[in-house]
């Protein structure tokens, strides 16, 4: 909850969503994270021993986090909901 004056249509700290690179709603009007190219990327999975080949393998795993959040914080964030309003880093698919 914010104690400052709320300007209509302006995002503030109440618009923060976990895993988003910027405030929700700070991007183009009418766009959502579903239409953003930064939502969803592949990351390295856990190392597993393959008994058939005798080698340790790491398979890529698809995550629905924000690629820009990873770039800015250097850590993987939680999955981003496709219905959240777009942030300022929005890039159309």
Contact map, one row per residue, 1 for C-alpha under 8 A:
111000000000110000000000000000000000000000000000000000000000000000000000000000000000000000000
111111000001110000000000000000000000000000000000000000000000000000000000000000000000000000000
111110000000000000000000000000000000000000000000000000000000000000000000000000000000000000000
011111000000000000000000000000000000000000000000000000000000000000000000000000000000000000000
011111100000000000000000000000000000000000000000000000000000000000000000000000000000000000000
010111110101000000000000000000000000000000000000000000000000000000000000000000000000000000000
000011111100000000000000000000000000000000000000000000000000000000000000000000000000000000000
000001111100000000000000000000000000000000000000000000000000000000000000000000000000000000000
000000111110000000000000000000000000000000000000000000000000000000000000000000000000000000000
000001111111000000000000010000000000000000000000000000000000000000000000000000000000000000000
000000001111111000000011110000000000000000000000000000000000000000000000000000000000000000000
010001000111111100000010000000000000000000000000000000000000000000000000000000000000000000000
110000000011111100000010000000000000000000000000000000000000000000000000000000000000000000000
110000000011111100000000000000000000000000000000000000000000000000000000000000000000000000000
000000000011111110000011100000000000000000000000000000000000000000000000000000000000000000000
000000000001111111010111000000000000000000000000000000000000000000000000000000000000000000000
000000000000001111110011000000000000000000000000000000000000000000000000000000000000000000000
000000000000000111110000000000000000000000000000000000000000000000000000000011010000000000000
000000000000000011111000000000000000000000000000000000000000000011001000000011110000000000000
000000000000000111111111000000000000000000000000000000000000000001001000000010010000001000000
000000000000000000111110000000000000000000000000000000000000000001011001000000000000001010000
000000000000000100011111010000000000000000000000000000000000000000000000000000000000001110000
000000000011101110011111110000000000000000000000000000000000000000000000000000000000001100000
000000000010001110010111111000000000000000000000000000000000000000000000000000000001111000000
000000000010001000000011111110000000000000000000000000000000000000000000000000000001111100000
000000000110000000000111111100000000000000000000000000000000000000000000000000000000111100000
000000000000000000000001111110100000000000000000000000000000000000000000000000000000111111000
000000000000000000000000111111100000000000000000000000000000000000000000000000000000011101000
000000000000000000000000101111100000000000000000000000000000000000000000000000000000010000000
000000000000000000000000000111110000000000000000000000000000000000000000000000000000100000000
000000000000000000000000001111111010000000000000000000000000000000000000000000000000110000000
000000000000000000000000000001111111000000000000000000000000000000000000000000000111110000000
000000000000000000000000000000111111001000000000000000000000000000000000000000011111111001000
000000000000000000000000000000011111001000000000000000000000000000000000000000001110000000000
000000000000000000000000000000111111100000000000000000000000000000000000000000000000000000111
000000000000000000000000000000011111111000000000000000000000000000000000000000000000010001111
000000000000000000000000000000000011111100000000000000000000000000000000000000000000000001111
000000000000000000000000000000000001111110000000000000000000000001110000000000000000000001100
000000000000000000000000000000001101111110000000000000000000000111100000000000010000000000000
000000000000000000000000000000000000111111000000000000000000011111100000000000000000000000000
000000000000000000000000000000000000011111100000000000000000011111100000000000000000000000000
000000000000000000000000000000000000000111110000000000000001111000000000000000000000000000000
000000000000000000000000000000000000000011111000000000000001111000000000000000000000000000000
000000000000000000000000000000000000000001111100000000000111100000000000000000000000000000000
000000000000000000000000000000000000000000111110000000000111100000000000000000000000000000000
000000000000000000000000000000000000000000011111000000000110000000000000000000000000000000000
000000000000000000000000000000000000000000001111100000011110000000000000000000000000000000000
000000000000000000000000000000000000000000000111110000011100000000000000000000000000000000000
000000000000000000000000000000000000000000000011111001111000000000000000000000000000000000000
000000000000000000000000000000000000000000000001111111111000000000000000000000000000000000000
000000000000000000000000000000000000000000000000111111100000000000000000000000000000000000000
000000000000000000000000000000000000000000000000011111000000000000000000000000000000000000000
000000000000000000000000000000000000000000000000011111100000000000000000000000000000000000000
000000000000000000000000000000000000000000000000111111110000000000000000000000000000000000000
000000000000000000000000000000000000000000000000111011111000000000000000000000000000000000000
000000000000000000000000000000000000000000000011110001111100000000000000000000000000000000000
000000000000000000000000000000000000000000000011110000111110000000000000000000000000000000000
000000000000000000000000000000000000000000011111000000011111000000000000000000000000000000000
000000000000000000000000000000000000000000011110000000001111100000000000000000000000000000000
000000000000000000000000000000000000000001111000000000000111110000000000000000000000000000000
000000000000000000000000000000000000000001111000000000000011111000000000000000000000000000000
000000000000000000000000000000000000000111100000000000000001111100000000000000000000000000000
000000000000000000000000000000000000000111100000000000000000111110000000000000100000000000000
000000000000000000000000000000000000001110000000000000000000011111000000000001110000000000000
000000000000000000100000000000000000001110000000000000000000001111101000000111110000000000000
000000000000000000111000000000000000011110000000000000000000000111111100000010110000000000000
000000000000000000000000000000000000011110000000000000000000000011111110000000000000000000000
000000000000000000001000000000000000010000000000000000000000000001111111000000000000000010000
000000000000000000111000000000000000000000000000000000000000000011111111111110000000000000000
000000000000000000000000000000000000000000000000000000000000000001111111111110000000000000000
000000000000000000000000000000000000000000000000000000000000000000111111111000000000000000000
000000000000000000001000000000000000000000000000000000000000000000011111110000000000000000000
000000000000000000000000000000000000000000000000000000000000000000001111111000000000000000000
000000000000000000000000000000000000000000000000000000000000000000001111111100000000000000000
000000000000000000000000000000000000000000000000000000000000000000001110111110000000000000000
000000000000000000000000000000000000000000000000000000000000000010001100011111000000000000000
000000000000000001110000000000000000000000000000000000000000000011001100001111100000000000000
000000000000000001100000000000000000000000000000000000000000000110000000000111110000000000000
000000000000000000100000000000000000000000000000000000000000001111000000000011111000000000000
000000000000000001110000000000001000001000000000000000000000000111000000000001111101000000000
000000000000000000000000000000001100000000000000000000000000000000000000000000111111000000000
000000000000000000000000000000011100000000000000000000000000000000000000000000011111000000000
000000000000000000000000000000011100000000000000000000000000000000000000000000001111100000000
000000000000000000000001100000011000000000000000000000000000000000000000000000011111110000000
000000000000000000000001111001111000000000000000000000000000000000000000000000000011111000000
000000000000000000000001111110111001000000000000000000000000000000000000000000000001111111000
000000000000000000011111111100001000000000000000000000000000000000000000000000000000111111000
000000000000000000000110111100000000000000000000000000000000000000000000000000000000011111000
000000000000000000001100001000000000000000000000000000000000000000010000000000000000011111100
000000000000000000000000001100001001110000000000000000000000000000000000000000000000011111110
000000000000000000000000000000000011110000000000000000000000000000000000000000000000000011111
000000000000000000000000000000000011100000000000000000000000000000000000000000000000000001111
000000000000000000000000000000000011100000000000000000000000000000000000000000000000000000111
